Amino acid sequence: MKLHFILGGARSGKSGLAERLADFLGKNVCYIATATAFDEEMTTRIERHKEQRPSHWVCLEEPTKLAQAIGKGFEISDIVLVDCLTLWLSNLLFTEDSEQLETEKRSFLSLISDLKGSHSDKHLILVSNETNMGVIPMEKLTRQYCDLAGWLHQDIAKLSDTAILAVAGLPHVLKGNWPEEIV
């Protein structure tokens, strides 16, 4: 499996780049959405993402059990796109169950590590928000979230074949290669 990791700030174009990469790699895509609609603004964001995705893509909605969802995704598709890891992480953080958070994170990292090198025709595209390029947050929970996201991103980047930082809708290659056709 090839692992593609796309990071970026809010409205950086990371989801659009991930979707164009998935489409470039093949038409058989399983999209895993981790967002939960906890308010009206988030409901609007989710609806906008749904409208942007091709209608023939299979969509699984899974806010916490990401490893299981990726496994299901690869049962039905050769391309799995997860959007997004930081929402998944915040969903786990808000359960206030640190054991569940650690178990799910370990399961996720173990799965992608196990998939690496096998099934060379499969692709996993992971999208996440880069949250650690600014001021250190004042609130304890926010600092914990940023720390967890930063450590998770480092673990994923080590395993990735491709790592991209999205800025203004453009892919900035951190690791690997990015198809020139996708901008």
C-alpha positions in Angstrom: 0.0 0.0 0.0 1.1 3.5 -0.8 0.5 6.1 2.0 -0.1 9.7 1.0 -0.2 12.3 3.8 -1.7 15.8 3.1 -1.4 18.4 5.8 -2.5 22.0 5.8 -4.2 24.8 7.7 -7.8 25.8 7.6 -8.9 26.5 4.1 -5.5 25.6 2.7 -6.9 23.3 0.0 -5.8 20.1 1.5 -9.1 18.3 1.0 -9.3 19.4 -2.6 -5.8 18.1 -3.3 -6.6 14.8 -1.6 -9.8 14.4 -3.6 -8.0 15.2 -6.9 -5.2 12.7 -6.0 -7.8 10.0 -5.3 -9.5 10.7 -8.6 -6.2 10.7 -10.4 -5.3 7.3 -8.8 -8.6 5.6 -9.9 -12.4 5.9 -9.9 -13.0 3.3 -7.1 -12.7 5.4 -4.0 -13.8 4.9 -0.4 -14.1 8.2 1.4 -14.0 8.0 5.2 -15.4 11.1 6.9 -14.6 11.6 10.6 -16.5 14.8 11.2 -19.4 15.0 13.6 -22.1 17.7 13.2 -22.1 19.2 16.7 -23.4 22.6 15.6 -25.0 24.4 12.6 -21.7 25.7 11.2 -20.2 22.2 11.2 -23.3 20.8 9.6 -22.8 23.3 6.8 -19.2 22.3 6.4 -20.1 18.6 6.2 -22.8 19.3 3.6 -20.3 21.4 1.5 -17.8 18.5 1.5 -20.5 16.0 0.5 -21.5 18.2 -2.4 -17.9 18.4 -3.6 -17.3 14.7 -3.6 -18.0 12.6 -6.7 -21.4 10.8 -6.2 -20.0 7.4 -7.2 -17.5 7.3 -4.3 -18.5 5.1 -1.4 -18.6 7.1 1.9 -18.2 5.7 5.4 -18.8 8.0 8.3 -16.7 7.0 11.4 -15.8 9.5 14.1 -13.7 7.2 16.3 -13.0 3.7 15.1 -10.7 4.7 12.2 -8.7 1.5 11.9 -11.8 -0.5 11.5 -13.2 1.9 8.9 -10.0 1.8 6.9 -10.1 -2.0 6.9 -13.7 -1.9 5.7 -12.7 0.7 3.1 -10.0 -1.6 1.6 -12.5 -4.5 1.4 -14.5 -2.4 -1.1 -11.9 -0.2 -2.8 -8.2 0.1 -3.7 -8.2 3.8 -2.7 -9.2 5.0 0.7 -9.3 8.7 1.6 -9.6 9.7 5.2 -10.7 13.3 5.9 -9.6 14.2 8.5 -7.3 13.0 11.2 -7.5 16.0 13.5 -11.3 15.8 13.6 -10.9 12.1 14.5 -8.4 12.9 17.2 -10.6 15.6 18.7 -13.6 13.2 18.7 -11.5 10.8 20.7 -10.2 13.6 23.0 -13.8 14.7 23.7 -14.8 11.2 24.9 -12.5 12.0 27.9 -11.5 8.4 27.8 -7.7 8.4 27.5 -7.5 4.6 27.3 -9.9 4.6 24.3 -7.8 7.4 22.6 -4.6 5.5 23.1 -6.1 2.2 21.9 -7.6 3.7 18.8 -4.4 5.6 18.0 -2.3 2.4 18.4 -4.8 0.4 16.3 -4.6 3.0 13.5 -0.8 3.3 13.5 -0.4 -0.5 13.7 -2.8 -1.0 10.8 -1.1 1.5 8.5 2.3 0.1 9.5 1.1 -3.5 8.7 -0.4 -2.4 5.3 2.8 -0.7 4.2 4.6 -2.8 1.6 1.7 -5.1 1.0 -0.9 -4.7 -1.7 1.2 -2.4 -3.9 -1.9 -1.4 -5.9 -3.7 0.1 -2.9 -3.5 3.7 -1.8 -4.3 5.3 1.6 -4.7 9.1 1.5 -4.8 10.8 4.9 -5.8 14.4 5.4 -5.0 16.4 8.5 -4.9 19.9 9.9 -1.5 21.3 10.7 -2.1 22.9 14.0 1.4 23.6 15.3 2.8 26.4 13.3 1.7 29.3 15.5 1.4 30.4 19.1 1.3 27.9 21.9 -2.3 27.8 23.1 -3.2 29.0 26.6 -5.8 26.4 27.4 -4.6 23.0 28.7 -7.0 20.9 26.5 -5.9 22.8 23.4 -2.2 22.3 24.2 -2.9 18.6 24.7 -4.7 18.4 21.3 -1.9 20.2 19.5 0.7 17.9 21.1 -1.3 14.8 20.2 -1.7 16.0 16.6 1.9 16.9 16.3 3.1 13.5 17.5 0.6 11.7 15.4 1.7 13.7 12.3 5.3 12.8 12.9 4.5 9.1 13.2 2.5 9.2 10.0 5.1 11.2 8.1 7.7 8.6 8.9 5.5 5.9 7.4 4.4 8.0 4.4 5.5 7.5 0.8 4.3 11.0 0.1 3.9 14.0 2.5 2.4 17.2 1.2 1.9 20.6 2.9 -1.0 22.4 1.3 -0.7 26.2 1.2 -3.1 28.4 -0.9 -4.4 25.3 -2.7 -0.9 24.3 -3.8 1.0 21.1 -2.9 4.4 21.7 -1.3 6.3 18.4 -1.3 7.8 17.4 2.0 8.5 13.8 1.1 8.2 11.7 -2.0 6.7 12.8 -5.3 3.5 14.5 -6.3 1.9 14.1 -9.8 2.5 17.3 -11.8 -1.0 16.9 -13.3 -2.6 17.6 -9.9 -2.7 21.2 -8.8 
